[in-house]
């Protein structure tokens, strides 16, 4: 487009020139002997019109340009031919290089290796060829070869940063922190605007607990534009808090200064406020501690703030602590943390009803494990009711988990300035761990259910006592039935013994003995009469209904002498009639019904 405009401008200028010449005619006189002789006018001046002079001049100029271009092309033809072949070779090399990078990125190691050799043959020691060879070596698992390639790339300024980053990543992969730190520091020294180098240097300084070096690195990153103002302010507060925690025991005054500065930078940073409150209380300034805690509590109510607030005034009464907890709960409005802090203080003061009222909105909105555990403490402390306490403990097991300090998938009992997993600064968040998230379908207690659980619920101990009494009554009934059954068995055994003696006496002709035995056992007659069917005689009925006796017992009964001793051991008691031949033996077992 630009060339066309230039051409158009030249044409316009020439047209304007020829128009001006036409409007101002004239002649140009030449004193040229050869021209005058050719025209047959020797010794005279030759006049040429201007309208002819200008076209001739323009034509001569154009012809000179054409002739010069042709001569230059002829002179530079060999170099032009060489450049043509070089460009063609380079074009093929970059085509192979681009295809090799695509193959390496897609994971095709064999194709990437083949194209690496081809591009190296066509392009020689091109930086991209070295990069492709390194990526191919990493893809094939040849880590040593890759590291050697990176070290070779360090010699070239165009690939030095790539080599430093590659060596840094390899050192981190092989868990070599010293080497990784060296490469990061070298890269940051060469180019301070590299984000990965500045962040790695900051991370390693913080991981070593070198808080001063970490703060200096953070300032350098901020000056280089690697981090925005708000993020730098937050990270500085975190680093100052970490330094204050490290200096808290040995230099409390310095820790107080650091934590105060951190609180000014980030008022929602709970560890900064709790550290300041703890050190202030230790140095005898509870007023400043209370001020800082309440300022952070208004922004982000947190249980650690409530604990620090409760521990500010040492040696105070539980009622005074309860009053301060009430004030703290008012600052948070309807926040659950304020209500639970009030409930804890009320439990310590044995104000059970106030503790229940404080937990009521929590239990009816989004109850968690901690809320149910507090209710269990109330039930145990107020009534000593183990049944209701266990009911609340059972609810706590099924309830959603409470928030905790979480960095990625790592859960910590206390806040840390950096993540122990990857060294990231300000990685911990106060949230519910992913693996402990409660079921979204967990029902929330209504006010009526809460009242029923705290007032009308039957204690577990009473239920247990009722069930125990029922079982004892059933056992007594069964024992009575067993005693009655045992009496019947004893009566039957005595009747059987009497009948057997009568039969033996009849065989020996001793009728007197039979009458005597019959008179000594009058209680067997009703049983014999009861078991008599279809009008048979008493003796026949008793004999027909008599059960078989053990062999040893029968042998002893058949003896005529008065010795009634038996042999031991017996398979059953002497008065046990044994199983009936026509009936199955009863199954043993304990039954309530």
Secondary structure, 3 states (H helix, E strand, C coil): CHHHHHHHHHHHHHHHHHHHHHHCCCEEEECCHHHHHHCCCCCCCEEEEHHHHHHHHHHHHHHHHHHHHHHHHHHCHHHHHHHHHHHHHHHHHHHHHHHHHHHHHHCCHHHHHHHHHHHHHHHCCCHHHHHHHHHHHHHCCCHHHHHHHHHHHCCCCCCHHHHHHHHHHHHHHCCCHHHHHHHHHHHHHHCCCCHHHHHHHHHHHHHCCCHHHHHHHHHHHHHCCCCCHHHHHHHHHHHHHHHHHHHCCCCHHHHHHHHHHHHHHCCCCHHHHHHHHHHHHHCCCHHHHHHHHHHHHHHCCCHHHHHHHHCCCCCCCHHHHHHHHHHHHHHHCCCHHHHHHHHHHHHHCCCHHHHHHHHHHHHCCCCEHHHHHHHHHHHHHHHCCHHHHHHHHHHHHHCECCCEEEECCEEECCCCCECCCCCCECCCEEECCHHHCCCCCCCCCCHHHHHHHHHHCCCHHHHHHHHHHHHHHHHHHHHHHHHHHHHHHHHHHHHHHHHHHHHHHHHHCCHHHHHHHHHHCCHHHHHHHHHCCCCCCHHHHHHHHCCCCCHHHHHHHHCCCCCCCCCCCCCCCCCCCCCCCCCCCCCCCCCCC
